[in-house]
């Protein structure tokens, strides 16, 4: 193996690798180090300049990057301290000297190709033990069932192998229709307040709404990035008018006000006003639209807040076909 091949091999391995993984003669690596194209980071360990600090740490430990560190490597937004690197070593290796800034996991994980990084599936399962419960729900909400990611059922089956109770709880609380972490936090807070909540409900003539509470109140959580320009501002008001015509009450919260305490109190106050009965749709609303709104309300009142079956109009079309 020549110098060019050795350097390409290290890059394919994630930018850092151990001598035995590279497969080049030591004098070849020594020349690359002398030229500054490789850095000797430890005994028998080499890295390209500027290599990922997390992968470098995993190579030095002869481990695999896992848990939240692996998820960050895969481009997943994970809360917490990024300076702590999570690595996995085989259980048979026993104890390992403590290294500041490193969190060791023990077990077997599958590598994502040649790079010493766990797959998204193994990383998600490992994260259940390291993150707070609400953060786990948000992580599963925004990762599972996405293109290229494992399905929620795959992840929960693996979680059940470690903790059946945790898997049961996550099956109730995770909703992959969520579109942001704050939406997940608010949804969980509303449910803990005893309210029935559905995420990502599609309303005819309006589109998808953030949260539908008790089948009557639409909660919209507005971040400035998506609602700050004039067109979005105008569109939000049109949506609000359309919701009111359908008998649904919209409440909007600026991003800075999207805290569980503020949202729960506001929703309860509005519910006290409309609790006696849902507002009827406007008289000009087509019957099929009113049917779909009623169907969406009924689905949102289910304990899980997840829809089953198809809206009335689709069922009618299926019968016609």
C-alpha positions, 0 to 999 in steps of 0.5 A: 500500500502506497502513501496515497492509498494509506491516506485515502484509507484513513479518510474512509475510516472517518479520518482517524484509525488504528494501525491494523485497520489501515493496513499500511507499512509503518514506514509509509505512515511515518512518511505521511506523518513527516509530511504533515498529512497524518498526525500520530494521536497515540500509540498505533493511532493516526488521524488526518489534520482536523479529524473529528474530535469525537471519532479521534477519541473513539479510535484512541479507546479502540471503541465505537462512537455511540449514543448521542455522539453517534447521533450528532455524527449522523446529523441529528440535533441532540440536546446536551453537552457536546463536549462529552463523547459517548463511546461503546466498548465490548462488555468482555473488556471489563473495566476501563480507566476513567477518562474525563469527557468520556462516557463509556457504554458496554455492549455490542453495537453495529458499525455504520460501514467502516467508520467507528460510529454506531448505526442510528438504530443502536445509537437511539436505543443507547440514548434512552439510558442517557437522556431525560425522558422528554428529550428521548420522546423528542428525539424519537419524534424527530428521528424515527420513520424519517427517510433513511432512519429506522422505524419507530417499531424497530426502535421500540422493539429494541428498547423493549429488550432492555426495558419493557416498561420504557418501551410501553411508555414511549409507544404512548408518548412518541408521535412522529408527526411532531416537527420540533422539540418544543412542540413535543415538550408542549404536547407532553405538558398538555397531556400531563395536564389531563388534556387530549392532544393530537399533533400534525392534524390536517384540517381541510382548507387550512392544512396541517396544524401544530396541535389540536387540543380537546378537538376544539383548540388549535395551538400554533407555536410560531418560530420567527424563522418560519413566521417572520416574513410578511407573506407568512404573517398574512398566511397565518391570519388567513389560516386563523380565520379559516379555522374559526369558520370551521368552529375551531379556536386558534391560539398562537404563541411566539417562540419566546412564550412556548413554555409549558406553564404559559401554554397550559394556562392559556389553553385551560382559560380558553377551554373554560369558555368553550367547554360547554360545546364546540363552536359549529362550522359556518353555515356556508361550510360544505357538508364534506368539509364539516364531516372531515373536521368532525372526523379530525376532532374525533381522532384528536380525542382518542387517548393516543391522539393518532388517527386511524382509518381515512377521512370521510371523503376518502372513504366515499371515493374508495366506495365509488371506485 
